[in-house]
Amino acid sequence: MADSNIIQQLQHDIEELQARLAYQEDTLQQLDHTIADQDKTIRSLVAQLARWEARLDEISDTVGSNDLSASEPPPHY
């Protein structure tokens, strides 16, 4: 009888460990998907930021050259 109780206890422990493992595998899979989504979002935002920086540089160059010509007197003076 003692052997029977030990075997039942071991079977119960194995089933509990299997359930925990399945839960952990599911959690890891969800985290992996979340990280992949975040990586995709971050890459998109970095690319968008680079485009905005390039556009800002273009605007700054245009405004900067206009400021210089506006401060100089016209050629007929």
N, CA, C and O atoms as a DFTB+ gen file, in Angstrom:
308 C
 N C O
     1  1       0.804      -1.203       0.000
     2  2       0.000       0.000       0.000
     3  2       0.849       1.271       0.000
     4  3       0.515       2.259      -0.653
     5  1       1.929       1.223       0.730
     6  2       2.791       2.396       0.793
     7  2       3.369       2.700      -0.584
     8  3       3.497       3.860      -0.975
     9  1       3.718       1.637      -1.318
    10  2       4.236       1.820      -2.669
    11  2       3.175       2.425      -3.575
    12  3       3.490       3.248      -4.435
    13  1       1.949       2.035      -3.395
    14  2       0.838       2.543      -4.198
    15  2       0.637       4.037      -3.950
    16  3       0.401       4.799      -4.888
    17  1       0.729       4.449      -2.705
    18  2       0.595       5.872      -2.366
    19  2       1.752       6.691      -2.948
    20  3       1.555       7.806      -3.431
    21  1       2.945       6.127      -2.894
    22  2       4.111       6.827      -3.437
    23  2       3.954       6.998      -4.942
    24  3       4.227       8.072      -5.478
    25  1       3.516       5.948      -5.623
    26  2       3.329       6.011      -7.073
    27  2       2.249       7.030      -7.423
    28  3       2.406       7.801      -8.370
    29  1       1.174       7.036      -6.677
    30  2       0.106       8.016      -6.930
    31  2       0.609       9.444      -6.706
    32  3       0.297      10.349      -7.480
    33  1       1.372       9.630      -5.664
    34  2       1.927      10.952      -5.372
    35  2       2.878      11.388      -6.485
    36  3       2.849      12.542      -6.913
    37  1       3.716      10.471      -6.951
    38  2       4.642      10.790      -8.037
    39  2       3.878      11.130      -9.323
    40  3       4.249      12.062     -10.037
    41  1       2.824      10.383      -9.616
    42  2       2.015      10.665     -10.792
    43  2       1.363      12.042     -10.685
    44  3       1.305      12.795     -11.658
    45  1       0.881      12.351      -9.502
    46  2       0.279      13.670      -9.271
    47  2       1.325      14.778      -9.463
    48  3       1.058      15.796     -10.101
    49  1       2.507      14.560      -8.903
    50  2       3.578      15.556      -9.048
    51  2       3.976      15.737     -10.514
    52  3       4.197      16.865     -10.957
    53  1       4.071      14.650     -11.263
    54  2       4.420      14.725     -12.685
    55  2       3.351      15.488     -13.453
    56  3       3.679      16.326     -14.293
    57  1       2.083      15.218     -13.183
    58  2       0.986      15.928     -13.859
    59  2       1.020      17.418     -13.537
    60  3       0.779      18.252     -14.409
    61  1       1.320      17.746     -12.287
    62  2       1.413      19.155     -11.892
    63  2       2.578      19.841     -12.607
    64  3       2.444      20.975     -13.065
    65  1       3.710      19.161     -12.701
    66  2       4.857      19.721     -13.410
    67  2       4.556      19.895     -14.903
    68  3       4.973      20.884     -15.507
    69  1       3.841      18.950     -15.492
    70  2       3.478      19.060     -16.901
    71  2       2.548      20.249     -17.131
    72  3       2.677      20.961     -18.127
    73  1       1.620      20.457     -16.213
    74  2       0.708      21.599     -16.333
    75  2       1.481      22.912     -16.206
    76  3       1.232      23.854     -16.959
    77  1       2.403      22.976     -15.270
    78  2       3.223      24.185     -15.104
    79  2       4.068      24.447     -16.349
    80  3       4.195      25.587     -16.797
    81  1       4.643      23.382     -16.898
    82  2       5.467      23.518     -18.094
    83  2       4.636      24.038     -19.267
    84  3       5.083      24.912     -20.011
    85  1       3.437      23.502     -19.426
    86  2       2.563      23.962     -20.516
    87  2       2.218      25.437     -20.333
    88  3       2.216      26.194     -21.303
    89  1       1.932      25.847     -19.118
    90  2       1.617      27.247     -18.835
    91  2       2.825      28.133     -19.139
    92  3       2.677      29.197     -19.740
    93  1       4.014      27.702     -18.730
    94  2       5.218      28.491     -18.978
    95  2       5.525      28.580     -20.475
    96  3       5.941      29.634     -20.956
    97  1       5.327      27.496     -21.207
    98  2       5.559      27.521     -22.655
    99  2       4.596      28.488     -23.327
   100  3       4.989      29.217     -24.238
   101  1       3.343      28.504     -22.892
   102  2       2.358      29.434     -23.450
   103  2       2.744      30.879     -23.138
   104  3       2.656      31.752     -24.002
   105  1       3.166      31.123     -21.915
   106  2       3.585      32.464     -21.515
   107  2       4.796      32.921     -22.327
   108  3       4.845      34.067     -22.774
   109  1       5.766      32.038     -22.517
   110  2       6.948      32.387     -23.315
   111  2       6.573      32.678     -24.763
   112  3       7.134      33.584     -25.380
   113  1       5.637      31.924     -25.304
   114  2       5.203      32.163     -26.677
   115  2       4.507      33.525     -26.803
   116  3       4.725      34.247     -27.776
   117  1       3.679      33.867     -25.826
   118  2       3.024      35.176     -25.823
   119  2       4.052      36.297     -25.714
   120  3       3.947      37.306     -26.412
   121  1       5.037      36.128     -24.849
   122  2       6.086      37.134     -24.697
   123  2       6.896      37.275     -25.981
   124  3       7.264      38.387     -26.361
   125  1       7.173      36.168     -26.646
   126  2       7.908      36.207     -27.903
   127  2       7.138      36.997     -28.958
   128  3       7.726      37.801     -29.682
   129  1       5.830      36.773     -29.050
   130  2       5.016      37.532     -29.995
   131  2       4.992      39.010     -29.640
   132  3       5.066      39.864     -30.524
   133  1       4.890      39.313     -28.360
   134  2       4.878      40.707     -27.917
   135  2       6.186      41.408     -28.270
   136  3       6.183      42.542     -28.751
   137  1       7.294      40.729     -28.029
   138  2       8.600      41.314     -28.338
   139  2       8.749      41.510     -29.842
   140  3       9.286      42.527     -30.280
   141  1       8.286      40.557     -30.633
   142  2       8.369      40.695     -32.093
   143  2       7.539      41.885     -32.566
   144  3       7.981      42.649     -33.425
   145  1       6.341      42.043     -32.010
   146  2       5.499      43.195     -32.366
   147  2       6.155      44.505     -31.967
   148  3       6.135      45.470     -32.731
   149  1       6.737      44.546     -30.775
   150  2       7.403      45.757     -30.314
   151  2       8.614      46.074     -31.189
   152  3       8.870      47.241     -31.486
   153  1       9.353      45.063     -31.601
   154  2      10.508      45.276     -32.465
   155  2      10.064      45.866     -33.797
   156  3      10.704      46.778     -34.320
   157  1       8.970      45.347     -34.344
   158  2       8.447      45.867     -35.609
   159  2       8.032      47.326     -35.445
   160  3       8.300      48.151     -36.319
   161  1       7.382      47.646     -34.334
   162  2       6.951      49.019     -34.073
   163  2       8.153      49.943     -33.905
   164  3       8.162      51.050     -34.442
   165  1       9.147      49.506     -33.180
   166  2      10.335      50.325     -32.949
   167  2      11.061      50.587     -34.268
   168  3      11.493      51.712     -34.522
   169  1      11.199      49.565     -35.104
   170  2      11.862      49.756     -36.399
   171  2      11.101      50.761     -37.260
   172  3      11.702      51.596     -37.936
   173  1       9.790      50.672     -37.226
   174  2       8.965      51.607     -37.995
   175  2       9.137      53.031     -37.472
   176  3       9.262      53.971     -38.257
   177  1       9.143      53.192     -36.157
   178  2       9.301      54.514     -35.562
   179  2      10.684      55.095     -35.845
   180  3      10.812      56.295     -36.084
   181  1      11.717      54.258     -35.819
   182  2      13.071      54.727     -36.112
   183  2      13.149      55.206     -37.558
   184  3      13.752      56.241     -37.841
   185  1      12.542      54.457     -38.467
   186  2      12.542      54.868     -39.878
   187  2      11.771      56.174     -40.056
   188  3      12.193      57.058     -40.802
   189  1      10.650      56.286     -39.373
   190  2       9.849      57.514     -39.461
   191  2      10.627      58.697     -38.886
   192  3      10.589      59.794     -39.443
   193  1      11.320      58.483     -37.795
   194  2      12.128      59.548     -37.194
   195  2      13.233      59.991     -38.152
   196  3      13.513      61.183     -38.274
   197  1      13.849      59.045     -38.818
   198  2      14.900      59.392     -39.775
   199  2      14.330      60.237     -40.915
   200  3      14.967      61.193     -41.357
   201  1      13.134      59.887     -41.390
   202  2      12.512      60.690     -42.444
   203  2      12.201      62.091     -41.948
   204  3      12.415      63.063     -42.673
   205  1      11.701      62.213     -40.730
   206  2      11.387      63.538     -40.170
   207  2      12.651      64.360     -39.977
   208  3      12.650      65.567     -40.220
   209  1      13.733      63.716     -39.542
   210  2      14.999      64.432     -39.375
   211  2      15.505      64.951     -40.715
   212  3      15.970      66.086     -40.815
   213  1      15.411      64.107     -41.751
   214  2      15.848      64.538     -43.085
   215  2      14.990      65.703     -43.565
   216  3      15.507      66.664     -44.134
   217  1      13.698      65.623     -43.339
   218  2      12.795      66.702     -43.755
   219  2      13.102      67.984     -42.983
   220  3      13.099      69.072     -43.558
   221  1      13.363      67.858     -41.697
   222  2      13.700      69.022     -40.884
   223  2      14.997      69.665     -41.369
   224  3      15.111      70.890     -41.404
   225  1      15.979      68.834     -41.744
   226  2      17.224      69.376     -42.290
   227  2      16.966      70.147     -43.583
   228  3      17.532      71.218     -43.800
   229  1      16.112      69.595     -44.435
   230  2      15.772      70.283     -45.683
   231  2      15.119      71.630     -45.394
   232  3      15.467      72.638     -46.008
   233  1      14.183      71.643     -44.469
   234  2      13.486      72.887     -44.121
   235  2      14.460      73.878     -43.492
   236  3      14.417      75.071     -43.796
   237  1      15.333      73.393     -42.623
   238  2      16.319      74.275     -41.976
   239  2      17.238      74.885     -43.007
   240  3      17.561      76.070     -42.924
   241  1      17.667      74.095     -43.982
   242  2      18.537      74.621     -45.038
   243  2      17.810      75.687     -45.846
   244  3      18.387      76.724     -46.173
   245  1      16.566      75.437     -46.162
   246  2      15.786      76.393     -46.946
   247  2      15.562      77.680     -46.166
   248  3      15.754      78.775     -46.694
   249  1      15.159      77.546     -44.922
   250  2      14.919      78.723     -44.086
   251  2      16.228      79.458     -43.831
   252  3      16.245      80.689     -43.843
   253  1      17.303      78.752     -43.606
   254  2      18.603      79.375     -43.358
   255  2      19.084      80.167     -44.553
   256  3      19.607      81.269     -44.386
   257  1      18.923      79.641     -45.752
   258  2      19.368      80.383     -46.934
   259  2      18.458      81.570     -47.196
   260  3      18.920      82.594     -47.700
   261  1      17.179      81.460     -46.868
   262  2      16.271      82.596     -47.023
   263  2      16.585      83.702     -46.028
   264  3      16.455      84.882     -46.355
   265  1      16.990      83.346     -44.840
   266  2      17.338      84.350     -43.824
   267  2      18.548      85.161     -44.254
   268  3      18.589      86.372     -44.039
   269  1      19.528      84.513     -44.856
   270  2      20.727      85.227     -45.294
   271  2      20.396      86.209     -46.413
   272  3      20.871      87.345     -46.405
   273  1      19.601      85.784     -47.353
   274  2      19.275      86.678     -48.463
   275  2      18.362      87.815     -48.016
   276  3      18.400      88.902     -48.593
   277  1      17.555      87.579     -47.009
   278  2      16.667      88.636     -46.514
   279  2      17.443      89.692     -45.746
   280  3      17.024      90.849     -45.716
   281  1      18.570      89.330     -45.118
   282  2      19.330      90.302     -44.340
   283  2      20.271      91.135     -45.215
   284  3      20.710      92.211     -44.808
   285  1      20.580      90.638     -46.415
   286  2      21.459      91.376     -47.320
   287  2      20.658      92.432     -48.078
   288  3      19.502      92.195     -48.427
   289  1      21.244      93.565     -48.328
   290  2      20.506      94.580     -49.076
   291  2      20.357      94.158     -50.546
   292  3      21.222      93.462     -51.078
   293  1      19.292      94.564     -51.185
   294  2      19.104      94.234     -52.591
   295  2      20.248      94.782     -53.435
   296  3      20.898      95.740     -53.015
   297  1      20.519      94.215     -54.603
   298  2      21.667      94.623     -55.399
   299  2      21.562      96.064     -55.921
   300  3      22.602      96.641     -56.237
   301  1      20.387      96.677     -56.032
   302  2      20.282      98.043     -56.564
   303  2      20.619      99.115     -55.552
   304  3      20.568     100.297     -55.891
   305  1      20.966      98.753     -54.307
   306  2      21.349      99.774     -53.316
   307  2      22.799     100.070     -53.345
   308  3      23.275     100.903     -52.575
